[in-house]
Amino acid sequence: MCGRYATSRSNVDLSALFEAADETDGLEPDYNVAPTDQVPVVRLSQSAGGRVLSSARWGLVPPWAPDLKGGARMINARAETVADSKAFAPSFAKRRCLVPADGWFEWVRGEGKTKQAYFMTLGEDEPCVFAGIWTVWGKAESRVLTCSIITAPAVDDLALIHDRMPLVLPPSRWEEWLEAPVDERLLAPTPSEHVARLELRPVGARVGDVRNDGRDLLDRVPAPALRPGDVEPIDLTLF
Protein backbone atom coordinates (compact mmCIF):
# COMPACT_ATOMS: atom_id res chain seq x y z
CA MET A 1 0.00 0.00 0.00
CA CYS A 2 1.13 3.56 -0.56
CA GLY A 3 -1.13 6.18 0.95
CA ARG A 4 1.37 8.80 2.06
CA TYR A 5 4.87 9.71 0.89
CA ALA A 6 7.44 12.50 0.73
CA THR A 7 8.89 14.30 -2.28
CA SER A 8 11.27 17.20 -1.83
CA ARG A 9 13.50 17.37 -4.93
CA SER A 10 13.23 20.48 -7.08
CA ASN A 11 12.02 20.55 -10.67
CA VAL A 12 15.57 21.45 -11.70
CA ASP A 13 17.03 18.39 -9.97
CA LEU A 14 14.34 16.02 -11.25
CA SER A 15 14.46 17.22 -14.84
CA ALA A 16 18.24 16.71 -14.82
CA LEU A 17 18.05 13.29 -13.14
CA PHE A 18 15.52 11.92 -15.61
CA GLU A 19 16.71 13.92 -18.63
CA ALA A 20 13.21 15.33 -18.97
CA ALA A 21 11.91 18.66 -20.21
CA ASP A 22 10.36 20.62 -17.36
CA GLU A 23 6.64 21.35 -17.81
CA THR A 24 6.04 22.37 -14.21
CA ASP A 25 5.81 25.86 -12.75
CA GLY A 26 8.30 24.81 -10.10
CA LEU A 27 7.88 22.26 -7.32
CA GLU A 28 7.57 22.85 -3.59
CA PRO A 29 8.87 20.22 -1.17
CA ASP A 30 6.08 18.14 0.35
CA TYR A 31 7.05 15.84 3.21
CA ASN A 32 3.51 14.55 3.76
CA VAL A 33 1.94 13.94 0.36
CA ALA A 34 -1.70 12.84 0.66
CA PRO A 35 -4.31 11.70 -1.88
CA THR A 36 -5.37 14.38 -4.42
CA ASP A 37 -2.19 16.44 -3.80
CA GLN A 38 -0.16 17.59 -6.80
CA VAL A 39 2.94 15.44 -7.31
CA PRO A 40 5.80 15.29 -9.84
CA VAL A 41 5.73 12.58 -12.50
CA VAL A 42 8.01 11.77 -15.43
CA ARG A 43 6.23 10.62 -18.58
CA LEU A 44 6.62 10.47 -22.33
CA SER A 45 5.15 13.26 -24.46
CA GLN A 46 4.74 13.03 -28.20
CA SER A 47 4.52 16.79 -28.54
CA ALA A 48 7.77 17.24 -26.61
CA GLY A 49 9.42 14.34 -28.39
CA GLY A 50 10.60 12.57 -25.24
CA ARG A 51 10.44 12.66 -21.46
CA VAL A 52 8.73 15.49 -19.63
CA LEU A 53 8.48 16.36 -15.95
CA SER A 54 4.88 17.20 -15.11
CA SER A 55 2.75 17.91 -12.07
CA ALA A 56 -0.19 15.51 -11.63
CA ARG A 57 -3.07 15.14 -9.20
CA TRP A 58 -2.50 11.97 -7.15
CA GLY A 59 -5.48 9.70 -7.69
CA LEU A 60 -6.21 8.64 -11.26
CA VAL A 61 -9.56 9.78 -12.65
CA PRO A 62 -10.56 7.97 -15.86
CA PRO A 63 -11.63 10.23 -18.75
CA TRP A 64 -15.17 8.80 -18.55
CA ALA A 65 -15.66 9.68 -14.86
CA PRO A 66 -18.32 12.37 -14.28
CA ASP A 67 -16.11 14.35 -11.90
CA LEU A 68 -12.86 14.27 -9.93
CA LYS A 69 -14.38 13.03 -6.67
CA GLY A 70 -13.36 9.40 -7.10
CA GLY A 71 -9.66 10.20 -7.43
CA ALA A 72 -8.97 9.92 -3.69
CA ARG A 73 -9.87 6.22 -3.89
CA MET A 74 -7.74 5.63 -7.00
CA ILE A 75 -4.28 6.51 -5.71
CA ASN A 76 -3.03 2.94 -6.09
CA ALA A 77 -3.41 0.36 -8.87
CA ARG A 78 -2.71 -3.27 -7.99
CA ALA A 79 -0.08 -4.97 -10.13
CA GLU A 80 -2.22 -8.11 -10.18
CA THR A 81 -5.17 -6.38 -11.89
CA VAL A 82 -3.87 -3.20 -13.52
CA ALA A 83 -3.71 -4.79 -16.99
CA ASP A 84 -7.39 -5.77 -16.88
CA SER A 85 -9.03 -3.00 -14.88
CA LYS A 86 -11.50 -0.80 -16.75
CA ALA A 87 -10.16 2.25 -14.96
CA PHE A 88 -6.44 1.48 -15.12
CA ALA A 89 -5.78 -0.79 -18.12
CA PRO A 90 -5.81 1.91 -20.84
CA SER A 91 -3.20 3.92 -18.94
CA PHE A 92 -1.08 0.85 -18.21
CA ALA A 93 -1.05 0.08 -21.92
CA LYS A 94 -0.16 3.56 -23.18
CA ARG A 95 0.44 6.07 -20.38
CA ARG A 96 2.97 4.86 -17.83
CA CYS A 97 5.04 7.24 -15.72
CA LEU A 98 7.73 7.37 -13.06
CA VAL A 99 6.80 8.87 -9.68
CA PRO A 100 9.90 10.13 -7.84
CA ALA A 101 9.82 10.23 -4.05
CA ASP A 102 12.12 10.55 -1.07
CA GLY A 103 10.34 7.53 0.38
CA TRP A 104 6.94 6.44 1.64
CA PHE A 105 5.16 5.99 4.97
CA GLU A 106 3.32 3.07 6.51
CA TRP A 107 1.90 2.50 9.97
CA VAL A 108 1.93 -0.63 12.12
CA ARG A 109 -0.12 -1.35 15.20
CA GLY A 110 1.64 -2.37 18.35
CA GLU A 111 0.18 -3.18 21.74
CA GLY A 112 -3.28 -1.80 22.43
CA LYS A 113 -4.08 1.21 20.29
CA THR A 114 -0.51 2.34 19.78
CA LYS A 115 0.63 2.98 16.21
CA GLN A 116 4.14 3.44 14.89
CA ALA A 117 4.89 5.22 11.61
CA TYR A 118 7.77 4.07 9.41
CA PHE A 119 9.47 5.82 6.52
CA MET A 120 10.95 3.61 3.82
CA THR A 121 13.77 5.40 2.03
CA LEU A 122 17.01 4.96 0.08
CA GLY A 123 18.44 8.04 1.81
CA GLU A 124 18.91 11.64 0.78
CA ASP A 125 21.14 10.96 -2.21
CA GLU A 126 18.89 8.57 -4.15
CA PRO A 127 15.16 8.76 -4.85
CA CYS A 128 12.67 5.96 -4.55
CA VAL A 129 11.06 5.80 -7.99
CA PHE A 130 7.58 4.29 -8.11
CA ALA A 131 5.99 2.74 -11.18
CA GLY A 132 2.96 4.84 -12.07
CA ILE A 133 0.27 5.42 -14.66
CA TRP A 134 -1.39 8.64 -15.77
CA THR A 135 -4.29 10.00 -17.76
CA VAL A 136 -6.07 13.29 -18.45
CA TRP A 137 -9.54 14.08 -17.17
CA GLY A 138 -11.65 16.91 -18.58
CA LYS A 139 -11.43 19.03 -21.69
CA ALA A 140 -9.92 22.34 -22.77
CA GLU A 141 -9.22 24.60 -19.78
CA SER A 142 -10.64 22.05 -17.33
CA ARG A 143 -8.10 19.36 -18.25
CA VAL A 144 -6.42 17.76 -15.23
CA LEU A 145 -3.47 15.37 -15.33
CA THR A 146 -3.98 12.58 -12.80
CA CYS A 147 -1.89 9.56 -11.76
CA SER A 148 -1.79 6.39 -9.68
CA ILE A 149 1.05 4.39 -8.15
CA ILE A 150 1.38 0.67 -8.87
CA THR A 151 1.44 -1.51 -5.75
CA ALA A 152 2.53 -5.13 -5.37
CA PRO A 153 2.94 -7.74 -2.62
CA ALA A 154 5.61 -6.66 -0.15
CA VAL A 155 9.08 -8.09 -0.70
CA ASP A 156 11.44 -9.37 2.00
CA ASP A 157 11.69 -7.18 5.13
CA LEU A 158 9.01 -4.79 3.88
CA ALA A 159 6.46 -7.48 4.76
CA LEU A 160 7.19 -6.65 8.41
CA ILE A 161 5.62 -3.24 7.80
CA HIS A 162 2.73 -3.96 5.42
CA ASP A 163 1.62 -6.75 3.14
CA ARG A 164 1.87 -4.45 0.10
CA MET A 165 4.37 -1.92 -1.21
CA PRO A 166 4.80 0.49 -4.11
CA LEU A 167 6.45 -1.11 -7.13
CA VAL A 168 9.85 0.56 -6.71
CA LEU A 169 11.90 0.60 -9.90
CA PRO A 170 15.72 0.63 -9.93
CA PRO A 171 17.29 2.90 -12.57
CA SER A 172 17.83 -0.08 -14.89
CA ARG A 173 14.04 -0.38 -15.27
CA TRP A 174 13.08 3.26 -15.79
CA GLU A 175 13.37 3.28 -19.57
CA GLU A 176 11.57 -0.04 -19.94
CA TRP A 177 8.66 1.13 -17.77
CA LEU A 178 8.19 4.25 -19.87
CA GLU A 179 8.75 2.85 -23.33
CA ALA A 180 8.37 -0.94 -23.58
CA PRO A 181 5.24 -2.62 -24.97
CA VAL A 182 2.90 -4.18 -22.43
CA ASP A 183 4.46 -7.32 -21.01
CA GLU A 184 4.10 -9.12 -17.68
CA ARG A 185 7.80 -8.52 -17.06
CA LEU A 186 7.02 -4.84 -16.54
CA LEU A 187 5.31 -5.84 -13.29
CA ALA A 188 8.12 -8.00 -11.96
CA PRO A 189 8.68 -7.45 -8.22
CA THR A 190 11.20 -4.91 -7.01
CA PRO A 191 14.55 -6.78 -6.94
CA SER A 192 15.50 -8.05 -3.49
CA GLU A 193 18.89 -6.36 -3.74
CA HIS A 194 17.14 -3.00 -4.21
CA VAL A 195 14.78 -3.64 -1.30
CA ALA A 196 17.73 -4.58 0.91
CA ARG A 197 19.10 -1.06 0.50
CA LEU A 198 15.95 0.53 1.92
CA GLU A 199 16.02 1.95 5.42
CA LEU A 200 12.89 1.14 7.46
CA ARG A 201 13.00 4.23 9.63
CA PRO A 202 10.64 4.74 12.59
CA VAL A 203 9.37 8.34 12.60
CA GLY A 204 7.19 10.47 14.84
CA ALA A 205 3.41 10.48 15.12
CA ARG A 206 3.01 13.98 13.61
CA VAL A 207 3.11 12.54 10.08
CA GLY A 208 -0.28 10.95 10.78
CA ASP A 209 -1.95 14.36 10.40
CA VAL A 210 -1.95 15.52 6.76
CA ARG A 211 -1.90 19.14 7.95
CA ASN A 212 1.66 18.67 9.20
CA ASP A 213 4.61 19.15 6.87
CA GLY A 214 8.34 19.73 7.12
CA ARG A 215 11.67 17.94 6.95
CA ASP A 216 11.41 17.00 10.64
CA LEU A 217 8.67 14.48 9.79
CA LEU A 218 11.44 12.25 8.44
CA ASP A 219 13.54 12.29 11.61
CA ARG A 220 14.22 8.91 13.22
CA VAL A 221 12.66 8.19 16.60
CA PRO A 222 13.27 5.26 19.00
CA ALA A 223 11.04 2.24 18.36
CA PRO A 224 11.04 -1.49 19.17
CA ALA A 225 12.66 -3.77 16.62
CA LEU A 226 10.34 -5.15 13.98
CA ARG A 227 9.86 -8.91 14.11
CA PRO A 228 7.42 -11.21 12.30
CA GLY A 229 4.15 -11.45 14.19
CA ASP A 230 4.86 -8.51 16.50
CA VAL A 231 2.85 -5.93 14.59
CA GLU A 232 -0.35 -5.76 12.60
CA PRO A 233 -0.34 -3.52 9.49
CA ILE A 234 -2.96 -0.78 9.35
CA ASP A 235 -3.93 1.59 6.56
CA LEU A 236 -4.12 5.34 7.13
CA THR A 237 -4.50 6.21 3.43
CA LEU A 238 -7.33 8.68 3.87
CA PHE A 239 -6.49 10.06 7.34
C-alpha positions as CSV (number, residue, x, y, z in Angstrom):
1,M,0.0,0.0,0.0
2,C,1.1,3.6,-0.6
3,G,-1.1,6.2,1.0
4,R,1.4,8.8,2.1
5,Y,4.9,9.7,0.9
6,A,7.4,12.5,0.7
7,T,8.9,14.3,-2.3
8,S,11.3,17.2,-1.8
9,R,13.5,17.4,-4.9
10,S,13.2,20.5,-7.1
11,N,12.0,20.6,-10.7
12,V,15.6,21.5,-11.7
13,D,17.0,18.4,-10.0
14,L,14.3,16.0,-11.3
15,S,14.5,17.2,-14.8
16,A,18.2,16.7,-14.8
17,L,18.1,13.3,-13.1
18,F,15.5,11.9,-15.6
19,E,16.7,13.9,-18.6
20,A,13.2,15.3,-19.0
21,A,11.9,18.7,-20.2
22,D,10.4,20.6,-17.4
23,E,6.6,21.3,-17.8
24,T,6.0,22.4,-14.2
25,D,5.8,25.9,-12.7
26,G,8.3,24.8,-10.1
27,L,7.9,22.3,-7.3
28,E,7.6,22.8,-3.6
29,P,8.9,20.2,-1.2
30,D,6.1,18.1,0.3
31,Y,7.0,15.8,3.2
32,N,3.5,14.6,3.8
33,V,1.9,13.9,0.4
34,A,-1.7,12.8,0.7
35,P,-4.3,11.7,-1.9
36,T,-5.4,14.4,-4.4
37,D,-2.2,16.4,-3.8
38,Q,-0.2,17.6,-6.8
39,V,2.9,15.4,-7.3
40,P,5.8,15.3,-9.8
41,V,5.7,12.6,-12.5
42,V,8.0,11.8,-15.4
43,R,6.2,10.6,-18.6
44,L,6.6,10.5,-22.3
45,S,5.1,13.3,-24.5
46,Q,4.7,13.0,-28.2
47,S,4.5,16.8,-28.5
48,A,7.8,17.2,-26.6
49,G,9.4,14.3,-28.4
50,G,10.6,12.6,-25.2
51,R,10.4,12.7,-21.5
52,V,8.7,15.5,-19.6
53,L,8.5,16.4,-15.9
54,S,4.9,17.2,-15.1
55,S,2.7,17.9,-12.1
56,A,-0.2,15.5,-11.6
57,R,-3.1,15.1,-9.2
58,W,-2.5,12.0,-7.2
59,G,-5.5,9.7,-7.7
60,L,-6.2,8.6,-11.3
61,V,-9.6,9.8,-12.6
62,P,-10.6,8.0,-15.9
63,P,-11.6,10.2,-18.7
64,W,-15.2,8.8,-18.6
65,A,-15.7,9.7,-14.9
66,P,-18.3,12.4,-14.3
67,D,-16.1,14.4,-11.9
68,L,-12.9,14.3,-9.9
69,K,-14.4,13.0,-6.7
70,G,-13.4,9.4,-7.1
71,G,-9.7,10.2,-7.4
72,A,-9.0,9.9,-3.7
73,R,-9.9,6.2,-3.9
74,M,-7.7,5.6,-7.0
75,I,-4.3,6.5,-5.7
76,N,-3.0,2.9,-6.1
77,A,-3.4,0.4,-8.9
78,R,-2.7,-3.3,-8.0
79,A,-0.1,-5.0,-10.1
80,E,-2.2,-8.1,-10.2
81,T,-5.2,-6.4,-11.9
82,V,-3.9,-3.2,-13.5
83,A,-3.7,-4.8,-17.0
84,D,-7.4,-5.8,-16.9
85,S,-9.0,-3.0,-14.9
86,K,-11.5,-0.8,-16.7
87,A,-10.2,2.3,-15.0
88,F,-6.4,1.5,-15.1
89,A,-5.8,-0.8,-18.1
90,P,-5.8,1.9,-20.8
91,S,-3.2,3.9,-18.9
92,F,-1.1,0.9,-18.2
93,A,-1.0,0.1,-21.9
94,K,-0.2,3.6,-23.2
95,R,0.4,6.1,-20.4
96,R,3.0,4.9,-17.8
97,C,5.0,7.2,-15.7
98,L,7.7,7.4,-13.1
99,V,6.8,8.9,-9.7
100,P,9.9,10.1,-7.8
101,A,9.8,10.2,-4.1
102,D,12.1,10.6,-1.1
103,G,10.3,7.5,0.4
104,W,6.9,6.4,1.6
105,F,5.2,6.0,5.0
106,E,3.3,3.1,6.5
107,W,1.9,2.5,10.0
108,V,1.9,-0.6,12.1
109,R,-0.1,-1.3,15.2
110,G,1.6,-2.4,18.4
111,E,0.2,-3.2,21.7
112,G,-3.3,-1.8,22.4
113,K,-4.1,1.2,20.3
114,T,-0.5,2.3,19.8
115,K,0.6,3.0,16.2
116,Q,4.1,3.4,14.9
117,A,4.9,5.2,11.6
118,Y,7.8,4.1,9.4
119,F,9.5,5.8,6.5
120,M,10.9,3.6,3.8
121,T,13.8,5.4,2.0
122,L,17.0,5.0,0.1
123,G,18.4,8.0,1.8
124,E,18.9,11.6,0.8
125,D,21.1,11.0,-2.2
126,E,18.9,8.6,-4.1
127,P,15.2,8.8,-4.9
128,C,12.7,6.0,-4.6
129,V,11.1,5.8,-8.0
130,F,7.6,4.3,-8.1
131,A,6.0,2.7,-11.2
132,G,3.0,4.8,-12.1
133,I,0.3,5.4,-14.7
134,W,-1.4,8.6,-15.8
135,T,-4.3,10.0,-17.8
136,V,-6.1,13.3,-18.5
137,W,-9.5,14.1,-17.2
138,G,-11.7,16.9,-18.6
139,K,-11.4,19.0,-21.7
140,A,-9.9,22.3,-22.8
141,E,-9.2,24.6,-19.8
142,S,-10.6,22.1,-17.3
143,R,-8.1,19.4,-18.2
144,V,-6.4,17.8,-15.2
145,L,-3.5,15.4,-15.3
146,T,-4.0,12.6,-12.8
147,C,-1.9,9.6,-11.8
148,S,-1.8,6.4,-9.7
149,I,1.1,4.4,-8.1
150,I,1.4,0.7,-8.9
151,T,1.4,-1.5,-5.8
152,A,2.5,-5.1,-5.4
153,P,2.9,-7.7,-2.6
154,A,5.6,-6.7,-0.2
155,V,9.1,-8.1,-0.7
156,D,11.4,-9.4,2.0
157,D,11.7,-7.2,5.1
158,L,9.0,-4.8,3.9
159,A,6.5,-7.5,4.8
160,L,7.2,-6.6,8.4
161,I,5.6,-3.2,7.8
162,H,2.7,-4.0,5.4
163,D,1.6,-6.8,3.1
164,R,1.9,-4.5,0.1
165,M,4.4,-1.9,-1.2
166,P,4.8,0.5,-4.1
167,L,6.5,-1.1,-7.1
168,V,9.8,0.6,-6.7
169,L,11.9,0.6,-9.9
170,P,15.7,0.6,-9.9
171,P,17.3,2.9,-12.6
172,S,17.8,-0.1,-14.9
173,R,14.0,-0.4,-15.3
174,W,13.1,3.3,-15.8
175,E,13.4,3.3,-19.6
176,E,11.6,0.0,-19.9
177,W,8.7,1.1,-17.8
178,L,8.2,4.2,-19.9
179,E,8.8,2.8,-23.3
180,A,8.4,-0.9,-23.6
181,P,5.2,-2.6,-25.0
182,V,2.9,-4.2,-22.4
183,D,4.5,-7.3,-21.0
184,E,4.1,-9.1,-17.7
185,R,7.8,-8.5,-17.1
186,L,7.0,-4.8,-16.5
187,L,5.3,-5.8,-13.3
188,A,8.1,-8.0,-12.0
189,P,8.7,-7.5,-8.2
190,T,11.2,-4.9,-7.0
191,P,14.5,-6.8,-6.9
192,S,15.5,-8.0,-3.5
193,E,18.9,-6.4,-3.7
194,H,17.1,-3.0,-4.2
195,V,14.8,-3.6,-1.3
196,A,17.7,-4.6,0.9
197,R,19.1,-1.1,0.5
198,L,15.9,0.5,1.9
199,E,16.0,1.9,5.4
200,L,12.9,1.1,7.5
201,R,13.0,4.2,9.6
202,P,10.6,4.7,12.6
203,V,9.4,8.3,12.6
204,G,7.2,10.5,14.8
205,A,3.4,10.5,15.1
206,R,3.0,14.0,13.6
207,V,3.1,12.5,10.1
208,G,-0.3,10.9,10.8
209,D,-1.9,14.4,10.4
210,V,-2.0,15.5,6.8
211,R,-1.9,19.1,8.0
212,N,1.7,18.7,9.2
213,D,4.6,19.1,6.9
214,G,8.3,19.7,7.1
215,R,11.7,17.9,6.9
216,D,11.4,17.0,10.6
217,L,8.7,14.5,9.8
218,L,11.4,12.3,8.4
219,D,13.5,12.3,11.6
220,R,14.2,8.9,13.2
221,V,12.7,8.2,16.6
222,P,13.3,5.3,19.0
223,A,11.0,2.2,18.4
224,P,11.0,-1.5,19.2
225,A,12.7,-3.8,16.6
226,L,10.3,-5.1,14.0
227,R,9.9,-8.9,14.1
228,P,7.4,-11.2,12.3
229,G,4.1,-11.5,14.2
230,D,4.9,-8.5,16.5
231,V,2.8,-5.9,14.6
232,E,-0.4,-5.8,12.6
233,P,-0.3,-3.5,9.5
234,I,-3.0,-0.8,9.3
235,D,-3.9,1.6,6.6
236,L,-4.1,5.3,7.1
237,T,-4.5,6.2,3.4
238,L,-7.3,8.7,3.9
239,F,-6.5,10.1,7.3
